[in-house]
Amino acid sequence: MKRILATSLATLIAGSIAFAADNKPAAPAAPTDLKPFVDSINLKDGDTLVFLGDSITHQCLYTQYIEDYFYTRYPKLHIHFHNAGVGGDRAKDALIRFDEDVANYKPNYVTILLGMNDGAYRDFDKAIFDTYQQDMTTLLDKIAGLGATAIPMTPTMFDSRSKVMRGDKAEPRNTYYNGVLALYGAWLHEQAQNRGLGFVDMWAPLNDLTITQRKKVANFTMIPDGVHPAPTGQVVMAMSILEDIVPRSQCTQIMVDDKAGKLTPTANGGKITDFNGTDTNVSFTFAADKLPWVLPADAQEGYKMVHAGHHYSNEKVSVRGLKAGKYDLKIDGETIGSYAAGQLAFGVELEENAKTPEYQQALKVATLNQQRNNEAYHPLRDQYSQLKGKRRDLAKVAESDPQYAAKKAEFDKWYEGQKSKVAELLGKAADFEAQIYKANQPVPHKYEIVPSAEPVKAAAR
């Protein structure tokens, strides 16, 4: 409900700004061929997902967390991910590098996170908005021309309070710019609907959570500089993608129940073998099909704040039919927790238990992917950022200028070197990817539920 209310608020803000800008809007043309919306990303083995965006994508954080989700949830699928974010980009910049940075990877899906820079960090300007509409429309057309599915995403939140806390008194930006971004997102949502595309609302969840937290802590922010979400905000962004466009699936469910006087196991997301069970001792081997979604240490605050583990892993063990008492849950001989029989009957969630071998394996995957992003993809995005600057410098020199030939030759030489560096970094990323697809394969583990070795505490007198 909160997301619905926030989205409605965004639409109302957008409508107000649009009306103020032009009180004689043209009626939109009625679509002649209504298409059903794309409700989920259906990635298959060998498919490629490209994240297209500006500096918020260049950060390699929300993209990394989504990659972690697919690496652990679908370990049998070899999916490729390409971050195509460049700091400072607008839609027109994405068009300039489209062929080499998007089309070249033959994507099946392309998420688009642009708009923060397109609005020019000022009050609503109709001419600027018209340029954004034109360029974004062209971008959506080009993605469709590849046979790929575009997943437009609203611009993220502009945190004006964070700006003020930093001493930035700029106006009218700090008063209006978050509303301007709501307008851009509302327009983009309409385009996604008209085209039958998927869509992700980034704006509302960030605003909702910020408002909720500021009821407790007035200076709370997930966006310290007002523009670029820190890891906590980037987890919220990743959750938004999962919520809006990724099929919902649990991790694993192990259930042991008393059926006609006999303990009987069932499982979702894996297979149980070698089962033995009494009302005091249970043991079995469990071979999972997937791993829990675990994120690196810098994302843990956001992960816990939005209950990401419960909502998108929910690795649960339930054992009913045990005698009253306290029991140790062991995996591969190591005690990972002690629980009362009633707790086990209700079900114990393990996705955030760092003692389990499944958690440690998933953390290894996340750590490798963090290295992949820090050591290969972020430097790769820096290369494209430099390329944008070099192209702009060259564009300042007219072809009729006597200096143009020399400047062009200089650029061409640099560009050849840049392409070599890009190829080298892509090779490094591929090496990490190969390691990830070895590290993310689930293995069987021995589970035991036995009477606890911990002494029962005497009741207080």
PEWO-V907761 format. One record per helix or strand of 2 or more residues. SS is the DSSP state (2 for helix, 1 for strand). FROM is the first residue (numbers start at 0). TO is the last residue. If there is no record, write none. Layout:
BEGIN
ss/from/to
SS/FROM/TO
SS/FROM/TO
END
This chain:
BEGIN
ss/from/to
2/1/20
1/47/52
2/54/57
2/61/72
1/79/84
2/90/95
2/97/100
2/102/104
1/108/112
2/125/144
1/148/152
2/159/164
2/172/194
1/197/199
2/202/213
2/230/244
1/252/258
1/261/267
1/269/276
1/281/287
2/296/304
2/307/311
1/315/318
1/325/330
1/333/339
2/340/345
1/347/348
2/356/394
2/403/438
1/444/450
END
